[in-house]
Amino acid sequence: MDYKRKFAEALDAVKQEGRYREFADIRRKCGNFPNARHYAESGERDIKVWCSNDYLGMGQSELVIAAMHDAIDKAGAGSGGTRNISGTTHYHVELEAELADLHGKEAALLFTSGYIANDASLSTLVRLLPECVILSDAMNHASMIEGIRHGGGPKRIWKHNDLADLESQLAEYDRDTPKIIAFESVYSMDGDMSPIHGICDLAEKYNALTYLDEVHAVGIYGKRGGGVAERDGAMHRIDIIEGTLAKGFGLMGGYIAATADICDAIRSYAMGFIFTTSLAPAIVAGAVASVRHLKTSQSEREAHQERSIALKRKLIEAGLPVMDNPSHVVPVMVGDPVICKQLTDTLMDRFGIYVQPINYPTVPRGTERIRLTPGPLHSDDDMEHLVDALNTLWGEMNLQRAA
């Protein structure tokens, strides 16, 4: 076996398809986001970031940063172990209580990322419920798909947001057959939202549990930042809510919120929880500050929505192919992986605008796009610069405009 050749061939295949990904070496400017410093072989320069998932800019919040500094001074750097072995600090206990309260649940359980939260929770639920059937929305995130696969139980895929298809599949099973409906509130690549109440109606009718991924909604929607389910008055109808600390809350980590027994069972059985060193105290302390702040402050959410609406309007006025959706996500369709990469490279090189191409497997082939994430800290001048650059490149590259 020529190992070197095999790895080289694998990399060449990705490059030939136009979906080889390169990391941008950047350093955000604390207190001055979306400004950042870009480091490249050609030198350093200032850029504007337009693809961060720190939607509300909480990673730049003075409250959050102060809480993290305080935790470092009091507790040091790392957590020192898994949650079972010295890694449960008072900060972890506080944060789980805050998250349970945020979602109106008895308990919450922290994980090191949203991906791990989905993978560990879904796979464990399947193992705890023999013969459990997972009914998964066709557009669910890779972490949900992997969690379902790792569970090893029967699974069904229902058409995206299609209640009729979901019901037809639920109707094939007895009421006593364990069933979990797994879906998201905001689908981050298209920006559409799920019919939460309609899904809950079917879950009640056919005796199924509901598992809702709110990672692109927590902190951003709802009176206290509880997500779309809170906004729509549906949190009490959801059995398990999964969220992240890495987007609206501006840090890192993932969690679930549910009954005390569900959280305790997953805590006791999930390998992805049991054998992983817990989040550092400083990160958790920052998350506590962020969650508490966003429970009472509306200004970040209001500014975020205003910026998203404003950018969509400017892009539409320029004739650029923005995908219509009701959320804060701003996808602009390109439709070719090679051209998409060329577009984003040119935006960085000529205009100092950092946007990453979104290619397969994140989105289906032929739907390659850029995904813009306007936030409260993007100014009108930032938007004008972005739209002017896109408008220029759309013409130079002969890209298709909106119909």
N, C-alpha and C positions, 0 to 999 in steps of 0.2 A: 504494500500500500504506500503510495506516494502522498503522505499527509500534507506536505506543503502545497502540492498541486491541487488537492481537493479543496483546501481552504481558499486558495487563490481563485479557483473556478467558481466557488460559491459567491465570493465577493464580486467577481466579474459579471456574474449573472445579474446581481442586484444593480450594478452600475449600468449594464446594457439596457435594463428596463427603465432607467432614469429615476430610480427610487433609492439610490445610495444616499445616506444621510450624513451630513457633516455637522459637527458641533461648532457653534459660534462661541468664541472665547470672549466673554463679556464680564464686566463688573458693574452692577447697578450703583448709582450714586445715591447714598443714603440721604433721605430728605429731599431728593430732587428727581424722583422718578416722574416720567418715563425716560429720563436721561441716563445713559450708561456709557461706559468706556469699552471700546472694541479693540481687542489685541489680535493682530495678524502679522504674517511674515513681512508685509509691506509697511507695517508700523502701527501706531495707535491713533485712535481718533474717537470723537464723541458721536454717539448715535442716539436714535429714538427707538424705544422698544414698543412694538405693536402686537406682540403675540404672547404676552405674559398671562398666566392664569391667576395671578394675584389681582383678581378683578377689581377689588375695592381699594387697593393700595394699602391694605392693613400690614403688609410686610414692611412698610415705611412708617407706620404709626409710632409716634413718640410714646404712647401708652404701652404698646407692645414691646418696643425696644427697652424701655425702662424696666418692665417686668422681667425681661430676659436677663438684663444686667443684674438685677436684684437677686434672681435665682442663682446665677453663677457665683455671686459673692457669698450667698448663704449655703449653697449645696454643692458647688463645684461643677465640673464639666459633664461627665457621663453619668448614666444612671447606675452603673455598677453591676447589672445583671438582668436576667429575665424577670418578668413580673413575679414569678414564684420564688425567685432567689434574689432578694435584696433590691430588685428593680421597681418595686411599687413605692414611690415616694408620695408625700402628701400632695404634691402637685397633681399627680395622676388621679388620686382620689377626688380632688377638687374638680378636675376637668370632667371626669365621668359624671359627677353629680350635676355639673352645669349642662352637659349635653343631654342627660336624661330629662332635666327640667325644660330645656329648649324644645324637645320633641314631645313633651307630655307623657313620657314613659317611666316605668319603674326603675330602669337601670340603663346603663350604657357601658360599652366595652371598647377600650382603645387598642388600636393596632398601629404598626409602624408606617403604614400607608393605606390609601383607599384601595389599591390593588389587592394588598394582603387581606384587608377587611372582607372584600368580596370573595376572594379565593378561599380563604379559611372558613368563612361563615357558611357559604353555600355548600361547600363540599362536606362540612361537618353536619349541616342540617340533613342532607341526604342520608348520611350514615346513621344519624340518630332516629330517622323515620324510615324504617324498612319499607321497600317498594314505593317510596315517595317518587311521584312524577313531578319533574320541574317543567313548567310551561314558560318558555323564555321568549321575550320579544325579539324579533329578527334583527333588530338594530342594537341589541345590548352590547355593552362594552366588553372588550377582550377579557377583563378580569372576571366578569360574571360568567362568561363562556368557559373560561378555564376552571373556575370554581365548580361549575355544574359538571364539567367533564371529569374533574378529579373526584367528585362524589361517586361516580361509577353507576349511578342509578338511571332509570329510564328518563328520557327528556323529549320534549316536544317544542318545536319552534312555531310560533304563531306570527302571522303577517303583522308588520309594524303598525302599531296603534289600531289594529283592526278588531273591534269588539266582536263582530260576527264570527270571525275565524276563531277567536279565542273561545267563544262560547261553544262553537261546534266541537272543538277539541275537548273542552271540559265535560261536555255531555257524554263523551265516550266512556267516562269512568263513574263507578259507584260513588256515592257520597262518602262512604267510609274509606275509600282509597286516599292515602295522604297525597296532597297536592300543594305545590307552591307556585304562585304566579310571580315571576321575576321581571321587573321592568324598571325604567328610569323615568325621572320627571322631566328633565331637560336633556335632549340628545345633542351632545356638544358639537357634532360636526355639521348637522343641518340646522340646529337651533329650534327644532319643533318640540312640543310638549305632549305628554301623555294624557289621556282622558282618565284621570285618577278615580273620580267617583264612579264612572262606568265600569272600570276594572274591579273596584271594590264591590259594586253591586253583584257582579258575576262571582266574585270570590265568596260572598255570603250565600248566594243561591246554590253554589256547587260545593260548599264546605272546603274552601281552599285557603291557605295562608297567603298573605301578600308580603313581598319583599321589594322595597322601593329604594333604588339608588338615587340619592339627591345630591351627588357630589358637585354638580354644576349649578346648584340652586341654594345650598345652605349658606347663610349669611347674606344672600342676595335677594331672596324673596321672602314674603311673610312679614308680619308686624314686628317680630322679634328675630327674624333671620332663620326661621325654622324650615324654609324652603317652600316649594310650590304646594306641598301638602298643607302646610300651615296657611298659606295665602288662600287656598281653596276650601279651607275648613274640613280637611280630610285626614289630619294626622291621627285622630282617634280610630280611624278605620284601617290604618296600616299596621300590620303585625310587627314588621321589622323594617326600620329605616336605617339605611347605610349612608354615611357621609364622609367628607374629607375635611381636614384642616388646612389643606394645601392650596385652596383656591380662594373662596370668599373670605376665609379667615386669615390667609396670608402666611401660613407657616408650613408644616408638614405633618403627616399622620392621617389615619383613618379611624373610623369607629362604626359601631352599630348601636342602635337604641331600641329596646324592646322590653318585654316583661323581665323580671328578675330571674325567673327560671330559664328563659331562653338564653340570656346573657351568661348566666352561670354555667349552663350546659356547654355552650360554645367555649367559654373560658376553660372548662375542664377537659374538653376533648379535642380542640383544634390544634393540630401540630404547628400551624403557622403562628399561633399565639404562644403556645407553651414554650417553644424552643427559640424564641427571638428575644434578643436584648431589647428592653423597653426604650421608649423615646427619652432623650436627654431632658433633665429637669428644666433647663432653660427654654427649650422648645415648648414643653407642656405649660410652663408658666406664661409664656407669651400667648399661647392659645387660650388659656383661661382669661387673660386680659382682653383678647380679641372677641371671644364669645360674649363675655359680659358686656363689653362696650356696645356690640351690635344688637344686643337684646333691647337696648333703650334708644340708641341713636339711629335716626332715619336719614341723616344728611348724606352718608356715603351711598346708601341704596338709591336715593333720589337722584343724586348726581350721576351715578353709574347709568341709570336708565335714561336720563337726559342725554348723556354723551353717546350712548348706543343709538338712540333715535336720531340724534343729529348727524352722526356719521352715516347711517343708512340713507338718510335723506340726501346728503351731499353726494354719495356714491351713485344713487339713483339719478340725480340731476345730471351727473356726468355721463350717464348712459352705461355705467358699468354693471355687470351681471350679478347683482346681489341676490342671494337666495332668500326669498321671503319667509319670515318666521316671526313668532310672537315673543321671542326671548331676546336676551342681550347679545347673543352670538351673531357675528357678522361674517358669514362665509361669502367669498367672491369666487365664482366658478371659472376655472381655466380649462380643465378637461384633457390635459396631456401632461404626463409626469416630467418629461424632459423640458418642455416649455415652462412648466411651473417652477422648476428648479432654476432655469435661466432667469425667469422673472424675479424671483426672490434674491438671487445673486446680484442682479443689476440694481435692485432697490437698495441693497446694502452698499454696493461699490460706488454707485453714482449719487445716491440721495441720502445715505446714512440712515436708512430705514430698515429696521430688523423685523422681518416676517419670515416664518418657516414655511416651506411647502408642505402641504398635507397630501400625502400619496398613499397608495396601497402598502400595507394592509389596513391602515387606519380608515380609509374610505375605499369603496369599490373602484376597480380600474375604470378609467373613463370619466371619473368624477373628481379628478384632482383639483385642488383649490388652494387659495390662501384663506386663512381664518384670522380675522382681525379681532382684537379684544380691547376696545376702547374702555378707558376707566376714568374715574373722577379727576385724575391728574393730567389727562390729555387736554391741552388747550385748543382753542379755535385755530390758532396758527399752526399747531401740530397737525390738525385735521386738514387744513388747506394744503399744507406741504405734502401730506400723504396722498390726497386726492389728485393734486396736480401731477405728482410723480406717477401714480397709476394711470392717469389719463394719458400722459406722455408715452408710457411704455405700451399701453394697449394699442396706441396708434402705430408706434414703431414696430411692434411685434405682430401687427395685424391680427390681434385677438378678437374673438367674437364679442360684440357688445350686447346689451340687453335688447330683447325683441321690442 
